[in-house]
């Protein structure tokens, strides 16, 4: 691009000309992308697409251009600015990830190497375990008064005795007595307690 044409192109971009912005991107974007790909460390390639950095560079560039913070007389000056901006984006993110414990790159390991070492199991009960538990609960509730059934269901869902009392309208001690009676019946409580 000639000296006058880059200045004219940037003036058109500042004025909101989308065709000028598209022309600018088509001319310089491949160069910015190439710089990002060359500078992006291998350890970060699984985390970032090079286009993330490219878009960030262009976002900053257009913001600064519209605010009048940057001016270029030649396409070479613009290219140099974009190269430095791309290098800085990659370096800053790498530094942040390397120095911040939350994003420590040294702690991260590829999933495929971990899958072989760790047996991935669900903490949820299997369908057969769930069926057995449902059957046991039905047996436990059968023949009991409605209030006792309700207290046992709520306790099984993890409700506290205070929450059970509020939900059923009885006091906490009554809820505890109902549960203790069932435990005693099943042989789960000590006779001395």
N, C-alpha and C positions, 0 to 999 in steps of 0.2 A: 504494500500500500504506500502511496506517496504521502509525504508529510502533510499536505493539505487534506487529503482524503480521510486520514485517521481522525484528525481534529473535527472535520465536518461530520464524520460518522458518529463520533462521541457526542457532538452537539445535537444531532438528530435523536440519539438515544436519550439524552437528558430531556429533550422535548417530548418524549413519550412515543417515538416512532418505533413500533413493534418490528417492522421490516428491518430497520437499522440494528435493533437488538439481536434479531435472528441472524443477520449477516455477521455481526460481531462474534456471536457464539459459534457459528459455522467456521469462521476463520481461526479462532483461538482455542476452542474447546478441545480438539484432539491433542493439542500441545499440552494443555493443562492436565488432561487425563493421563498422558504418557508420563509426565513428571510425577503425578501421584502414584501411579503403578510402579515406577522405578524406586520411589522413596518409601513405599508402604512396607514395613517389616513383615516377614513371613508369619510371625506369631500373631499379627493383627489381621491377617487376611481372612481368617475364619470369622472374625467379628465384624469386619467392615467391607462393604463394596467400595471400590475406588470411586464410583459415582457419588457416594455420600460426601466425600471430600470435594469433588469437583463442584457439586451443587452448592456446598458451603462457600467455596471460593467465589463462585459467581454471585451468590446472594450478598456476600460482603462487598464485592466489587460494585454491583449495581447500587447498593445502598450508599456507599461512599461517593459514587459518581453523581447520584442525584442530589446529595447534600453539598456537592461542590468541593469535597475534600481532596480529590485527586484530579490531576490534569496530565495529559500526555501529548507530546508534540510529534512523536514517531511511533510507528507500530512496534519497533524494537523496544522502546521504553515500556509500552504496554505489555509486551510479551515478557519482559524481565520482571515487571511488577507481578504478573500472574504466576510466574514460576516461583518467585519468592513467597507469595501468598500460599501457594499449594504446598511448598516445602514446610512452611511454618505451621499450616493446619495439621499435617501429618506428624511433624515433630512434637507439637503441643499435645496432641492426643496420645501419642506414644509415651511422652513424659508423664502425662496425667495417669495413664494406666500403669506405668512402671512404678511410680512413686506413691500412688494411692493404694492403701491396703484393700479398700473395697473392690478395686479393679485390678488387683495384682495379677499380672500376666503369668508370673511364675507359678501361681497356684492352680492355674487352669490346665486341664488335661483333656485331650480329645475323648469324646464319649465312646468311640469304638474300642479304645483300649481299656476303658473302665467297665464296659458291659461284660466283657469276659471275666473280669475279676469279681464283680458284684452280682449276686443273684437278685434279680429284680422281682420282688414279690409285692403283692398288694397287701395292705394291712386290713383290708375289708375281709369279712368272713366269706368263705366259698359258698356257692349256692346250697350245697349239702349241709354245711355247718349252719347256715341261716335256717334251713328247713328243720333241723334238729332243735335249734334254739326256739323256733316258733312253736314246735310241738311241746317242748318242755314248758314253755310259758302257758300254753293252753291248758296243760295238765295242772299246772300250779294254780291257775285262776279258777278252774272248774269247781263249782260248788261253794265258792266264797261269796260273801255279800258284795254288792256293787261297790260300796265305799272301799272295801279292802282291795278289790280288783283295780280300782282307780289309783289308789295309793301305790300299789305294786307296779302298775304300768308307768306312772310318773317317775317313780324312783328308778325304774329300768331305763328311762329316757334321760337320766342324769339330773333330774330336778333335785334341789336341796330340800331339806325338811321344811324350811321356811317357805319355799316356793310351793311345796305340796300343800302346806297349811293354807296358804293364800288361795290356791286353786280349788281346794275341796271344801274350805270353810271350817276345817277342824284345826285344833291347835297342834303345834309341833310334837308335843309329847305323845299325843294320840297317834300321830303318824309313825313315830318311833316305836310305840308299843305294837302297832299292827305289823310292822316289819320284823320286830324282835320275835313276835309270836310265830311268824312264818319260818324264821331262821331256826327257832327252837324246835318246831315241828319237823323240819328237815334235818335236824341234828347239826346245824351249822353254828350254834352258839354254845358257849360253855355253861354248864349247869350252875356254876358258882357265881356267874355274873348277873 
